[in-house]
């Protein structure tokens, strides 16, 4: 059995977070839904991602906005492939 190493994720790893959220929620969470997410929910979901090691108090509105934007980008990229 081959094991892969997943590096730890922090609040500034926007792309990794977005990919994790896309994997968790899938393509049904479209652009409109992503931009309507409350930051309190987004914060909680990021904290629940595997390999996430950031501390709750290290987050700020700028991080959450960047995560949202990157998640929308991830959704768009995957929508093009389908």
C-alpha positions in Angstrom: 0.0 0.0 0.0 1.5 3.3 -1.1 0.8 6.3 1.2 0.9 9.9 -0.1 1.9 12.8 2.0 -0.4 15.8 2.0 1.3 19.0 3.2 -0.4 21.0 5.9 -2.8 23.7 4.8 -3.0 27.2 6.3 -5.2 30.2 5.8 -3.1 31.6 3.0 -3.2 28.4 0.9 -6.2 29.6 -1.0 -5.9 27.2 -4.0 -5.5 24.1 -1.7 -8.5 25.2 0.4 -10.6 25.8 -2.7 -9.8 22.4 -4.1 -10.7 20.8 -0.8 -14.0 22.7 -0.6 -14.8 21.7 -4.3 -14.1 18.1 -3.5 -16.3 18.2 -0.4 -19.3 20.0 -1.9 -18.9 19.1 -5.6 -20.2 20.9 -8.7 -23.7 21.5 -7.4 -22.2 24.3 -5.2 -22.1 26.8 -8.1 -20.8 30.3 -8.3 -24.0 31.9 -7.0 -24.2 29.6 -4.0 -20.5 30.1 -3.2 -20.8 33.8 -3.1 -23.8 33.6 -0.8 -22.1 31.6 1.8 -21.9 33.3 5.2 -18.3 33.8 6.4 -19.1 32.0 9.6 -20.0 28.8 7.7 -17.0 29.2 5.3 -14.7 29.5 8.3 -16.1 26.4 9.9 -15.8 24.4 6.6 -12.2 25.4 6.1 -11.4 24.4 9.7 -12.8 20.9 9.0 -10.7 20.2 5.9 -8.2 17.4 6.2 -4.6 18.6 6.7 -5.8 22.1 7.7 -3.6 23.3 10.5 -4.4 27.0 10.6 -5.7 28.5 13.9 -9.3 29.9 14.0 -8.1 33.3 15.1 -5.6 33.6 12.2 -8.4 34.0 9.7 -9.7 37.4 8.5 -12.2 38.7 6.0 -9.5 39.0 3.4 -8.6 35.4 3.7 -12.2 34.3 3.4 -12.8 36.5 0.4 -9.8 35.1 -1.4 -11.0 31.5 -0.5 -14.4 32.3 -2.0 -12.9 33.7 -5.2 -10.5 30.8 -5.6 -13.4 28.3 -5.0 -15.4 30.0 -7.7 -12.3 29.7 -10.0 -12.0 26.0 -9.2 -15.7 25.5 -9.9 -15.5 27.3 -13.2 -12.4 25.3 -14.3 -14.2 22.0 -13.5 -17.4 23.2 -15.2 -15.5 23.8 -18.4 -14.2 20.2 -18.4 -17.7 18.6 -18.1 
